[in-house]
Each structure stands twice: as structure tokens, then as C-alpha cells.
Amino acid sequence: MSTDNFNTFSRRGFLVSVGAAAALGTTACSNGLGSTGAQDIDARVDATLNFLYSTYPGTTDLRDKSAGMLIMPVVTKAGFGVGGSYGRGALRINNVTVDYYSATEATVGFQIGAQQYAHVLFFMTEQALMDFRHSSGWAAGADLEYALNDKGGNLNVATTTATAPVIAAIFGQAGFLAGASLEGTKYSRIIP
């Protein structure tokens, strides 16, 4: 094997290794993987909602108008060229948990770092909620509206945002990861 082929193989092998390490690191973080059931997820969901409503009181209006909410208390996202994210949460309708979901994402491209955050998807129409519940794996797309201001430090519920079928609130970020969003995140029903 020539040196050029070896260097090319080594760089590819390195990128694959880093991607695999990022994926393993993501699953090993404190994101609920070690929990053993619905009670643990529900307790995290309750704490997350208490924090959201006390820190960003404007989100209670979204809660009151929504047909349902998917609450993901901790999502861990990590990457170094190749990355991914994972978290578990609950779907609540009328403040009652009806299902549990995982959120996963795999990414390739410029990214470096790690981050943990919480997010809530507010389903503002019955149709949006039904589409989510009846899909085998719902993916967040570019049409997802975000209840964030330009500075990212405060949640802001604008009247234009409130007319969207699904609104996302991302908060509680710890760590840094350039270019973080929910686009491409896949939500799948799980049994905790």
C-alpha cells in the first residue's frame, strides 16, 4: 500500500472513528438512557415544564392554545464533522401523558462541539397532532416555526408564530454546538 493510499485510508478511518465516538458519547450522556421507565421520563417532563413556564411565562399561552405538546427534557447533541443527538420525552394532551417518544438525529457536515438542551413542540392544530401521532417516524422539517427571538436568550411568542401548525421552543442550552436546530430530528414512539 502506498503512503498516499494509507493517508487517505487513515483520514477516512479517523472520520469514521470520530463519528462513531460522537454517537457513543451522545448515548452515554445524562439524557435518560439509564432511566428505567415512564415515571423517570414523566418526572423530567414535569420539571422541564415548570422551568419553561416560570422562566418564559409567554409559553403558557402556547400551552393553552395547543392541541398537544411533545416535551423532550434533555437532548444531547455532539459532533466533530459527523454527529448525532438523542433524547426521550413524552407527548401530553390536556396535561396527561399519552405516549413516549425518542428524538434522534444524525448529521454530517461542519459541526464541532457538544450541547444539551430541552425542547417542546406545541401542536397548534388537531391535524398537526394527528399527523404526528399517526406517523411511523415524524421528522422536523424546515417549516417548523421557532418561538425564539434573534438573540436566542429569550423565548418570544409572536402572533405570526402562533398561527403555525407546529411551534418549537428550544431552551436550557448547556454547552456549545455551532448550527444547532431541530431540522432533521426524527421522533419515534417508544415503550420506556
LINHUJO-V241956 format. One record per residue. N is the residue number from 1. RES is the residue in three letters. PSI is psi as a letter, one per 40 degrees, with the letter a starting at -180 (NA if undefined). OMEGA is omega in radians with two decimals (* if undefined). Layout:
[[N	RES	PSI	OMEGA] [N	RES	PSI	OMEGA]]
//
This chain:
[[1	MET	h	-3.13] [2	SER	i	3.13] [3	THR	d	3.13] [4	ASP	d	3.12] [5	ASN	d	3.13] [6	PHE	d	3.14] [7	ASN	d	3.09] [8	THR	d	3.11] [9	PHE	d	-3.10] [10	SER	d	3.12] [11	ARG	d	3.10] [12	ARG	d	3.12] [13	GLY	d	3.11] [14	PHE	d	-3.14] [15	LEU	d	3.10] [16	VAL	d	3.13] [17	SER	d	3.14] [18	VAL	d	3.11] [19	GLY	d	3.12] [20	ALA	d	3.12] [21	ALA	d	3.11] [22	ALA	d	3.13] [23	ALA	d	3.11] [24	LEU	d	3.12] [25	GLY	d	3.12] [26	THR	d	-3.11] [27	THR	e	-3.10] [28	ALA	e	-3.12] [29	CYS	i	-3.11] [30	SER	g	-3.11] [31	ASN	f	3.06] [32	GLY	e	-3.12] [33	LEU	d	-3.12] [34	GLY	e	-3.12] [35	SER	i	-3.03] [36	THR	f	3.03] [37	GLY	a	-3.06] [38	ALA	d	-3.13] [39	GLN	d	3.12] [40	ASP	d	3.13] [41	ILE	d	-3.13] [42	ASP	d	3.11] [43	ALA	d	3.10] [44	ARG	d	3.11] [45	VAL	d	3.12] [46	ASP	d	3.14] [47	ALA	d	-3.14] [48	THR	d	3.13] [49	LEU	d	3.08] [50	ASN	d	3.12] [51	PHE	d	-3.12] [52	LEU	d	-3.07] [53	TYR	d	3.14] [54	SER	d	-3.12] [55	THR	d	-3.10] [56	TYR	g	-3.03] [57	PRO	d	3.12] [58	GLY	e	-3.13] [59	THR	e	3.10] [60	THR	d	3.08] [61	ASP	d	3.07] [62	LEU	d	3.12] [63	ARG	d	-3.07] [64	ASP	d	-3.11] [65	LYS	e	-3.04] [66	SER	i	3.05] [67	ALA	d	3.14] [68	GLY	i	-3.12] [69	MET	h	2.99] [70	LEU	h	-3.08] [71	ILE	h	3.09] [72	MET	g	-3.03] [73	PRO	d	3.14] [74	VAL	h	3.00] [75	VAL	h	3.12] [76	THR	h	-3.11] [77	LYS	h	3.14] [78	ALA	i	3.12] [79	GLY	i	2.99] [80	PHE	g	-3.02] [81	GLY	d	3.06] [82	VAL	h	-3.10] [83	GLY	a	3.13] [84	GLY	i	3.10] [85	SER	i	3.11] [86	TYR	i	3.04] [87	GLY	i	3.10] [88	ARG	i	-3.13] [89	GLY	a	-3.05] [90	ALA	i	3.01] [91	LEU	h	3.13] [92	ARG	h	3.03] [93	ILE	h	-3.06] [94	ASN	f	3.10] [95	ASN	f	3.09] [96	VAL	h	3.10] [97	THR	h	3.14] [98	VAL	d	3.13] [99	ASP	i	3.06] [100	TYR	i	-3.06] [101	TYR	i	2.94] [102	SER	i	3.05] [103	ALA	h	3.14] [104	THR	i	3.08] [105	GLU	h	3.00] [106	ALA	h	-3.08] [107	THR	i	3.04] [108	VAL	h	-3.14] [109	GLY	a	-3.11] [110	PHE	h	3.02] [111	GLN	i	3.11] [112	ILE	h	3.10] [113	GLY	a	3.13] [114	ALA	i	-3.10] [115	GLN	i	2.97] [116	GLN	i	-3.14] [117	TYR	i	3.03] [118	ALA	i	2.99] [119	HIS	i	3.11] [120	VAL	h	3.00] [121	LEU	h	3.08] [122	PHE	h	3.08] [123	PHE	h	-2.98] [124	MET	e	3.09] [125	THR	i	3.08] [126	GLU	d	-3.14] [127	GLN	d	3.12] [128	ALA	d	3.11] [129	LEU	d	3.14] [130	MET	d	3.10] [131	ASP	d	3.13] [132	PHE	d	-3.06] [133	ARG	d	-3.08] [134	HIS	e	3.10] [135	SER	i	3.12] [136	SER	e	3.11] [137	GLY	g	-3.05] [138	TRP	h	-3.14] [139	ALA	h	3.08] [140	ALA	h	-3.09] [141	GLY	a	-3.12] [142	ALA	e	-3.12] [143	ASP	e	3.11] [144	LEU	h	3.11] [145	GLU	i	-3.14] [146	TYR	h	3.08] [147	ALA	g	-3.14] [148	LEU	i	3.02] [149	ASN	i	-3.05] [150	ASP	d	-3.10] [151	LYS	e	3.11] [152	GLY	e	-3.08] [153	GLY	e	-3.08] [154	ASN	h	3.09] [155	LEU	h	-3.11] [156	ASN	h	3.14] [157	VAL	h	-3.13] [158	ALA	i	3.14] [159	THR	d	3.10] [160	THR	d	3.12] [161	THR	d	-3.05] [162	ALA	e	3.11] [163	THR	e	-3.14] [164	ALA	i	-3.14] [165	PRO	d	3.11] [166	VAL	h	3.14] [167	ILE	h	3.13] [168	ALA	h	3.00] [169	ALA	h	3.10] [170	ILE	h	-3.07] [171	PHE	i	3.09] [172	GLY	f	-3.10] [173	GLN	h	3.03] [174	ALA	h	-3.08] [175	GLY	a	-3.11] [176	PHE	h	3.02] [177	LEU	h	-3.12] [178	ALA	h	3.03] [179	GLY	f	-3.13] [180	ALA	h	3.03] [181	SER	i	3.12] [182	LEU	e	-3.10] [183	GLU	h	-3.12] [184	GLY	e	3.09] [185	THR	h	-3.14] [186	LYS	h	-3.13] [187	TYR	h	-3.12] [188	SER	i	3.12] [189	ARG	h	3.13] [190	ILE	i	2.98] [191	ILE	h	-3.07] [192	PRO	NA	*]]
//
